[in-house]
Amino acid sequence: LSVSFFDQFMSTTYLGIPLIALALTFPSILYPTLTTRWLNNRFLTLQSAFINRFTHQLLLPLNVGGHKWATLLASLMLFLISLNMLGLLPYTFTPTAQLSLNLGLAVPLWLATLIIGMRNQPNHALGHLLPEGTPNLLIPMLIIIETISLFIRPLALGVRLTANLTAGHLLIQLISTAVFVLLPLMPAVAILTAVVLVLLTLLEVAVAMIQAYVFVLLLTLYLQENI
């Protein structure tokens, strides 16, 4: 029996072994791999069409130099969508609701974009810290502010994904608890609450996909600034 609503976000363990590693590898078995046959099955064809379309949309704002990131960004998108969607199933653990995991994804990727900018075009990368036409008195303050905003980016990526998933799961659990409590007392109100729960679940499915897309899209924008 759950003592707190936040217990659902605790990393589950079995025989003292954390199962977050198993949860992270589980999406890999959901997607079939390419075969040597001339014709693929329907599911593999649909998967390839979705990946190709998404990759095309993702690379539109990027220069040619950023197209080498296509495989990494598309894989990250599918990985995050799979984890977010699997976390909506009953009695499941959502790894992306852990801030440590999201920061573990956001910080290295953000740092890679920053290192690419500092290595290939350091003057242009440092130029983002000071807008053009800034008065001389505001130059030191703006450089400090822009530097802080630059280092807050990975934190914002991780917190955004964590907060949205955590809030959605808490709302679903709160409303479902209200349905069970109200069902013997006020059946009509419980039915209306259940309808709200179904609509909220559909909303959370959309949020799970949108937040994964936003995470990858912001990474592409950071990459575009540095190439």
Salt bridges, closest charged atoms under 4 A:
GLU225 OE1 - ARG153 NH1 3.10
